[in-house]
Structure formats: C-alpha cells, structure tokens
Amino acid sequence: MSKPLWTFKEALVATDGYDAGNGDPDLTSVSIDSRTVETGALFVAIRGDNLDGHAYVAKAFEAGAAAALVSEDIEPKIDGVLIRVPDTLEALNQLGAAARERSSARVIAVTGSVGKTGTKEALRLALGASGTVHASEKSYNNHWGVPLTLANFARDNDFGVFEVGMNHPGEIIPLTKLVRPHVAIITTVASVHLEFFATEEQIAKAKAEIFSGLEPGGTAILNRDNPHFEFLKKCASDSGVEHIITFGSHHEADAKLESLTPDGNASDVGAIIAGEKISYRVGAPGRHLVMNSLAVLAALHASGADIQAGAKALGTYHAQAGRGARLQFEIEDGRVLLIDESYNANPASMLAALESLGETPRAQFTRRIAVLGDMLEMGNTSFQLHGELAQPVDAAGVDVVFACGPHMRALYDALPESRRGAYAGNSKGLEDALLDAVQAGDAIMIKGSLGSAMGPLVEALRKHLQQLGAQPV
C-alpha cells in the first residue's frame, strides 16, 4: 500500500504546529481553496489581501478535508482536526521545504519573461516518458503557489517541475531557495513588467536570481538567441553554476534548431541535442513552442531522462486554455477557429501569438482576425509598444483587428481603415461587434493581459457559435 502524502504527525512536525481536535488522519493532498478540496486533504487557511481562508475552514471540512492548518489566534470553535501555527503562509513554506528535503527526485525550475507555463507543461509531458512527474498546477509560481506545489510533492516522484515567476526584483530568490532545483531554465528575457523595471537588463538580473537556489553541480539552461545571453551566462558563472547548456538557432547552441516545418496545427522539428540529431513533432503550432522544446530536451539530457522518448511525447502537446488553446467549430458553411490567448500579454508573447495566427493555413481559414486588449505593466513606453504592433499584425497577414483598452487605441489608429474591425474602451464594449462579424472561414485569436478581461470574450464567442448550432470538432 502506498504511503500517504503526509501523515498527520509529519505535517505537525514540519510546520512546528500543535494539534487541536481529536484525530490522526493521513493526508492525501494540500489545498488552499475550499472549492477544490479533495477527500483527505489538508486545508491551509491563508490570509490574503482580499480573503481570509479561515472563513472557509468549515466548508473545507464539508468538502472532505481531513485536517486544517489554521492560525493560533482565531477562535478555537472549529469542528475538525486542526494544526495551529503562528503564521499559516510561513507554515506552508515549511511544509514545502520538508517535502523538498525528503525527495530524491530530479528537480527542474522554469522562469522567463514568457513561456514559463507552456515549458512547464511540455516538461511534464516529456519527463513522463521516463518516470513519475510532479509539476505546478496552472500558473502557481508566486509566494504561495510555489510552496503549495512543493507541499503536494510526493516522496516517491522521480521528477519535479516548478514554475517560478516575478514582477519585482528579489521575488525569485526565496522561491528558488525553496525549490532547490538541479536544473534551472530561463526561457527568454523580454520587455515585461516595465512599470517596475527601468531596463531589460534589470529584468535579466531578476530572472538570474534563479541561480541562487541551484543545487551544487546543477545546470543552467539559457537561450543562446536572446540578446541578454552573455549577461545571463556571467550571472550564472558568478553564482557558481558549474554547467551551462544553451538552446536556440544560434550555431553555437548545444540544443540547436536545424529545421522547422509548420503545418498550421503543429510543427515538425529537426534538432541537435547534446550532439545527437533528432526529429520530432510539437503538437501545437508556434515557433516559440519549438524553441522552448529545445530547452525541454536539454533539461531531459541534464536530468538523465530519455531524450528520444521525451521528444516523441511532445507530439501530443496541446496549448493550455488562455495560452494558445485552439478550438474549432463546424458551422453551416464551414469552420471557425478560436485561438484562446486570453490569459496574459506582453510584447514578446503578443509577437509569438500573432506569428502563430499567421501560420494558420489560408486553405482552411480564409480570414485572420486578431482581437487584442491592452498589454499592462508596460510603464511609460506603453503607447509606443502598442503602436509598434502594427508591423507584426501586417507580417502575420491579419485581415481584421478588433481592439479594446486605452493603450491598444495606439495600434488601432496605426492600422489602415481596411483592417479596422471595431474599437471599444473595454472588452465588454467590443462583444457585439465581434459576434456580428464572425463567419465561416475565420481564424480568430483573442489576446490581452489578464486585467484586460479578454477571457469573457472567448466565452461569449464560444456561446455565440454554439447558439448558431456550431459543433466543436
């Protein structure tokens, strides 16, 4: 019989807590959300800026939680097995540290201005061909997401994959020291969070913080094509990193792209990984996914995993909801393609998404539509960066642009009249014009920062097509 994720006593010791209530249950998972609690879970009541998890302890027990981790200063009148601690977030960090300490798995951490979640998911898939993999759920890459992911790290996993994010200097250091990776990937450095960073080099320096937690003898995997490569390489060396593997199309890259053949739905790739020629397929379109797949296979090499089997597994890769997921609908006169890029946006990811839209075959989809919301946290350069999207819109062969948000007005005004679909101050104001315009043969890409609320447009379009009798295919 397999061991539980945690025994109650193990959790008690790891968090330096004291027990309250009767019971000594085995714990099957760790959760901070009462809506997703599984039977046997340890519910951790986190105090956030807007919500206090202590208000949901009773609901967590009703949903099947076996125990709850709560602050010692709350009223003791809670029915259920409790672990009381001074600070529940700190206790969650301690639980995560204990999970990392007991693990013998090979651990990989991923950061970068764009591509973290997609690379994490590709690693989950590719490493799965060589053993059991534990990876971050969704984009759990911040001060509570990383320890939560670690706390759910089973003692017998073969590999662990952790996404590490930031939008201010210094945020990665405590996270990488908690994860203690054997392999650290920086996908790329680009102009993001410019509201908080004066230059791209400052962003690169913040991303390089991931090296501070790298285990002795560990490996850094760096993008050889990125203009900040030499700076990141120096940061890695200054941090005592012993092994550096590079990836990209650069002739000196260790994991080097040799050929890329897109077909609109996927990409066939020829590459050299650690001196070995390899051919494989990435099951979703986009050059950016192909480039990050090189980093994935480099990480497999550094982790002692099966590269050939991992590369084969990438053929089943699919983009995630909000991050390039593709939905096709059959309607009366043909098909409509909906590309969901609604989760986030910055100049680098916007370029990648537009390029991917431009790869959709005209034989299947005769009109390319981009529905674009504001890229946030761009600082004083925001209007300039939005206006400069006109060139990649043109390069991608986009036929019509629907735009919303005060900053995206700069792009809309830069477009010729023939490419202007509609403009609105916010995404809701764009809904009617977009739904009225959709027709068979359209490929529609919806993208914007999370705060631009582009996700509701995706749902509105999906419902509209279904009301027209469209069938997902």
N, C-alpha and C positions, 0 to 999 in steps of 0.2 A: 504494500500500500504506500502510495507516495506521501511525502511529508507535506504538512500544510505550509502555506506561505510564511506564516508566523504562528508560533504558539503564543498564548496569551502572556506567559511568563517571559518569553523572548521579547515581545513588544514592550512589556513593562520595564525590563532591564534596559533595552535600547533607548527608551525615551526618558529614563530616570524618573518615571512616574510612580504614583501609588494607586493601588486598586480601590475601587469603591463599588459596592454591589456584590452580589453572590454569583460566582461562576468562574470557569477557567476554560473558555472556549478556544478552539482552534480558529484561526483567522485565514480566510481564503483570498482576500484582496484588501486593498486600502482605497478609500474613496473620500472626496471632499464635497461630493454632490449627492444630496439625498435622493435626487431623481434617478440616479444611475446606480444606486447601491445594489449589490448582489447579495444573495443569501450567504451569510458567514463573513461579511465584510467588517473591517474596522473603519468606522466613520470618524473622520477628523474634522472637528469644528473649527474652521478658520475664520478669524475676524478680518474682513476685508474693508475696503473704503466705503462700500455701499451696503453690504450684507454681513450679518454675523451668523456663522454656521451653527452657533449654539441654539438659534431659533428653530433649527431643523433636526435636532437630535431625535426628538420623538418620531418624526416622520421617517428618519433613517432606520430606527428600530422597527417601525411598522413595515418597512420595505424588506426587512430581513437581516439588518446588521446584527452581528453577534456581540459587538462592543463598540464603545465610542471613546475617542480621545478628546477630553474637554479641559477647559481652563479651571484651575483650582479656585478661582474667585467667583464662579457662578453658583447659583442656588443648588443645593445638593438634591433637590426633589426631581430626579430623573429616574424613571424605572428602566433598569438595564445595567449591564456590566460596563463599568467606566474605568478609564485610566485618567487620572488627574495630573496635570502638569502646570507649571507657571505660564508657559507660552506654547500654544499648540503648533504654531508655524515652526518654531525652533525645534519642537519635539518631532515634527515631520521631517525636518532636516536630519535629526539624529537617527531616525528610523531609516532614512535613505542611506546615510553613512554606514549604518550597521549592515544593510543589505549589500552595499558595495564591498564592505570588508570581508564578508563571508563568501563572496563569489570568486570562483576561479575562471570565470568567462573572459573571453577577449572582448574588450570594450572599445567602441568607436564613438567619438563625438563629432558632430557636424555643426559648423557655423558658416556664416557668409551673408552677404548683403541680399542675395536672392538664392532660391534653390534649396534651402535647408530641408523643407518638409518633403519635397519630391525626392531628394537624395536619400533622406532617411527611409522613405518607403521603398526605394529601389534597393537599398542595403538590406532591409528586412526580407525582401523577396530573394535577392541573390545569395545572402548568407543562409537562407532557409534550405538551400540545397546541400549544405554541409553540417547542419545541426539545428538545435532549437534556438530561436531568436526572441529576445525581449526588446521592444522598441517603444519609443514615446507614442502615446495616443494623440491624435490630432496634432496641434502645434504646442504641446506642453513644454515650452522651452524657457520659462521665466523662473522667478524666485520661488514660486510654489509648484510650477509644473515639473521642473527637474527633480526636486526631492520626492514628489508624488510618484513620478515614473520610477525612480530608484526604489522607493518603498515597495513597489509591486514587482521588483526584480527577484525572480525565484532563484533559490540557491543552486539549482541544477541546470540553469540555462547555459548553453555553450557560447552564446554571443549576446552582447548588449549594445544597442544603438540609441544614442541620446542626442537630441537636438538642443542646441544652446543658442539663445538669442539675446539681443540687447538693443536699446536705443539711447543709452548714455554710457560714457566711459566708466570703466570699473565694474560693470554689471556681470561680465563673463567670469571674472576671477573667482568669486566664491562658488560659482556653478561648476566650473571645470575642476576645481579642487575637490568638490563633492563627487563628481563623476569619475575622476582619476582615469582618463582614457589611456589605452595603449596606442591608439591611432586617433589623430585629430585632423579633420578635413576642413579647409576653408574653401568654399565653392568659388567665391569671387568677392571682390570689393568694388562697390559702385556707389553712386550718389544717392544715398538713402539717409533719412533722419537728418537732413541738412539743417533742420531747425535747431539741432543740438550739437552739430559738428561744423566747424568752420571750413574744413577741407576734407578731401577724400583720404589724404594720408592720416588724418586723425581717426577716420573710420577704420582704416587698415590697422592702425595701432591698437584700437579697441578690439578688433577681431583677433589680433595676435595674442591677446590675453589668454586665449585658449591653451597656449603652450605652457602656461604657468602650472597647469594641473596635469600635464602629460607625465605618465609613469616613466621612471628611468629606463632607458633603452627603447623608448617609444618612437613613433613615426609621425612626422607631419606630412600631409598631402596637400600640395599647393598648385594653384592654377598657373601654369607656365605662360599662358597667353595674357594674363592680367598685367596691366601696367605697373602694379604695385608688387610684382613678384619679388624683385630684388630686395625691396624693403622688408617684405614678409619673411623672406629667406634669412635675412640678417636678424630679424626679431627671433626667429626660431633658433638660430645658432647662439644668439646671446642668451637665450633661455636654457641652453644646454641640451637642445634636441639633438639626438645622435643620428637620426636617419630622416632624410627628406626625399620624398618621391614627388615628381612633378607630373602633371597631366595637361593635355591640350593638343593643339595642332602644331605647336612650335616644334621645329626639327630636333630640338634637344630634349623634348619631353620624354619622360620614362614610360608613361602611358600615353601613347601618341595616336591621334586620329589619322588614319590613312585614307579612308573613303567614307562617304555618307551619301546614301541614296534614299531620299524621302519618297513616300508614296501617298501622302495625304493623311493616312491613318497611323502610320508607323515609320520607322527608319531602319534601313539595313546598314550595318556599320562594319567597316574593316579597321582593325586597330592592331597596334603592337603593345602588349602588356608585359613588362619585365622581360623584354627580348623575344617574346613569343607572339607570332602572328595569330590573330583570332578574328573570326567573323561571327557576328551575332545580330540580333534584331531587338530594337527597343520598341515595345508595343504601343507607344503613343508618339505622336508627331512632335517635332521641335528640335532644332539644333541644340538648344540649351540643355535639353534632356540627354542628348547624345554626349555632350561634353561632360556633363556630370556623371554619366555612366562610366566614363573613363576613370573618374575619381573612385567610383564604387568598386570597379575591378582592381584598381590599385590598392584599395583598402582590403579587399579579399586576399590579395597577394601578401600584404603586410600582416594579415591575421592568420595566415596558414590555411585559408579556406580554398575550396576547389574553384578555380577561376573559370574553367570551361563549363562546369555545371551551373555556376552563378550567372555566366553570360547567357546561357540558354534560358534560364529562368526569367531574364529581363524581357523576353519575348511576350510574357504575359502581363507586363507592367501596364497599368492604367492610371491616368492622371486622376487626382482626387477632386471631389466637389469643391468648387471655388478656386481651384488651382489648375484649370485646364480640362476638366472633365468634359467629355463630348457626348451629347445626346442627339440622336437622330429621330425624327418623327415623319411618318408616312402620312401625307395628306392627299387630297383628291388628285392633284395634278403633278405630284412629285414629292420630294423630300425637303425638310428643313433641318439644318444642322445648328444646334445650340452649343456654343463653347462657353462653359462657365468658368470665368476667371475673376469672379466677384470678390474673392477673399481679401486681396490686397493689391497695391500697385505702387511702383516707383519707376523712374526712367528705365532702369535695366530690365525689369520684368515686363514693362509695357512694350519695349522693343522686342523682347522674346515672344510675347503674345501676338503682336502684330505680324511678326515674321512667320509664326506658326499659322495664323489665319491666311497669310499669303501663299501657304503651301497647299491649301485646300484645292483639289482639282476642279477646274472650270467645267470639265465634262459632267461632273456630278452636281456642282453648285455654281450657278452662273452669276450670282451676285454676292459680293462680300460686304457685310455690314459690321461696322465697329460701333459699339455703344460704350462710351467712355465717360467715367466720372473722375472727379478730382484725385490727383495724387497728393496725399497730405504729408506734412512734416518736411516740406521742401524749402522752408525758410524764405529768404529774400529773393532767391532765384526762381521761385515757383512759376511766375507768369512766363518767364523766359523758357523754362524747361517744358512747360505745357505747349507753348507756341512752336517749339522745335520738333514736336511730334508730327508736324505736317509732312516732313520728309519721309519718315518711316511709314506713315499712312500711305503716302504715294508709292513708296517702294514695294509695299505689300499688295498693291493693286486694289486697295479698298475702294469700293464704289460709292458707299454712303456712310456718313458719320452722324450718329446721334450723340450729343454731348450734354452734360449737366454739371453744375457746380461753377462757382465764380472763377476758378482758375482755368478750368477747361474751356472757358469762353475764349481764351487766347488762341487755342487750337482752332476752335470753330471759326473764328474771324479770319484765321490764316488760310482757310480752305476756299477753293473756288466754289461758286454758287452751286455748281452741278453736283458737288459732293456733300452738300449740307442737307441732312435729313430733318433734324429739328434740334433746338436748344431749349433747355429749361434750367431754372436755378437750382433744382434738386431732382433726384431720381424719380420721385413720385410724379413730378410735373412732366416727365418725359414718357410716362407709361402709355397714355392714349395714342400719341403719335407713333410710337414704336409698334404697338399692336396693330394699328391700322395699316402700317406699311408692310408687314410681313407677308410673304408669298412663297409659293413653291420655288425651290431652287436657291433659297437664301442660305448662306452660312453666316451666322450671327455670333459675334464674340462680344461678351459683356465683361467689362473690367473697370475697376476703380479701387481706391483704398477702402478699408472696412468702414471707416467713418462716412464714406460717400453713399453707403446704403445701396449698393448695386445688387445685392442678393435678392431683395424683393422684386426687382425687375426680372431676374431669372425665373422666379416662381410665378410671376404674373404671365410671362411669356409661355411657360410650360402649361399653365392652366388654360390660357387662351387657345393654345394648339389642341389641347385635349377637348375643349368645348367645341372645336371645329371638327371633332371626330378623329383627330390625329392619333396614330398608334405608334408608341415607341418601338424602334427597331434596333 
